């Protein structure tokens, strides 16, 4: 499989993502945000960072970059698209996923290891994952009716939890509604998540659970 990693001014996780994909056997190329054509990608990833310095709102300027026309086109074609951290924020701003991001409830940047409970179908069957978070604007919000739609369609695929897999307010790092850490589109090909799986693909980093996420994403096991 070969895909594209989209790079914006301020992206800083593209090389980590490239290396993580290589660890699970996938090839990727970097695509600059001014490109107007992405040729036949098997997948597209929007990595983490601070596109355009997070001015206005995180992802608010990036959504207007030329490459977003191509991302929308490929999303409609059913191509698998993953937005990680700032990439998730961009997908929300672009309307490719529902909801919005607010500042963390503490108003502080958060950087730590975090347990997630996942509904993705992983090769190992593992549902409890340990993936780091690093963000200042990860407080996911949507209105009550939209939340019910997300639940009914099983679009909530990652939730913050404790080491036993229990989701409580006490282990919610940013105040996100329903402990949401990641969601997918109704068609299940567009995914956004705040935690960084590319930072959990090597034993030296304390976890290899990120590989489970990339493999499920690449195999469309969402």
Order of alpha helices (4+ residues) and beta strands (2+ residues): beta-alpha-beta-beta-alpha-beta-alpha-beta-beta-beta-beta-alpha-beta-beta-beta-alpha
